[in-house]
């Protein structure tokens, strides 16, 4: 309905000039033309703060006919604008004042390789979304980062082909960066990741390295501590090493709440080298970790506190035969996933359940007869 009604609303409003329009949402309106959008911006641009053109057919051709500046524009969403050219994008960004805080270019064909030769500056930029930009280049990413100030908080580069090589040319730091998404960046390098992380401050809270080729074997080259890190995703990192994983955890503080290691080859065999405890950990996903050892898993669980709510061990080879050696309890545990754990013993499960509360739901395939488990909900 929006894609059919909005053109009429726009036409009606444009007649009156809309001198104080602050938000314009044309997302999904595929019938709009470049001339129409630019004409509308010429009537409204001086007060506009938010512009959403996502998934439209525009290319921004004719952007030179935009005669008004956009001095207050703070948010721009051009995601899914597959017809947009690099030259037109940079010309458009050149029309924006220094107020842009959020830009979404995900699922576009831009490489941003020409940004170095453009006058574009993004001094207060806080959020950058470049997900699924398959033409994106390292030079383009570095060029964007060079043009930001010290306010960058969110950077999404997931599902791109960047390696982040060359970031040593970055002379500025990103001390406010809170979220970094590099998921499924198949070409990402250890040097690229650690080089960028070393330029951030201690504010990083979310780090997503899902399905990358990293091993973290060079973790010693990371000089930064991640004391505020709350969410860590290393799922499907098939090259992840024990030393790399424990080394990264030793650089975090006690604020981790979510750890996802599913579909990795870790055994947790070096868990005793962990100097940190994770008393705030709420979710731990070790599903499809076929190499998990009993001692490693129990040792890791002993380093958690009473905040753990979700534990997923599904499709692992664990028997839980060492559950009696658990020195911690799990009063907050709500969900315990054991589907596909064919080696898990009844005795091991009972020993684990004795350390939980009556709120727990166990997902698996057992019919427990032990009276100790009468208060549990076993599905």
Secondary structure, 3 states (H helix, E strand, C coil): CHHHHHHHHHHHHHHCCCCCCCEEECCCCCCCCHHHHHHHHHHHHHHCCEEECCCCCCCCCCHHHCCCCECCCCEEECCCCCCCCHHHHHHHHHCECCCCCEEECCCCCCCCCCHHHCCCCECCCCEEECCCCCCCCHHHHHHHHHHECCCCCEEECCCCCCCCCCHHHCCCCECCCCEEECCCCCCCCHHHHHHHHCCECCCCCEEECCCCCCCCCCHHHCCCCECCCCEEECCCCCCCCHHHHHHHHCCECCCCCEEECCCCCCCCCCHHHCCCCECCCCEEECCCCCCCCHHHHHHHHCCECCCCCEEECCCCCCCCCCHHHCCCCECCCCEEECCCCCCCCHHHHHHHHCCECCCCEEECCCCCCCHHHCCCEEC
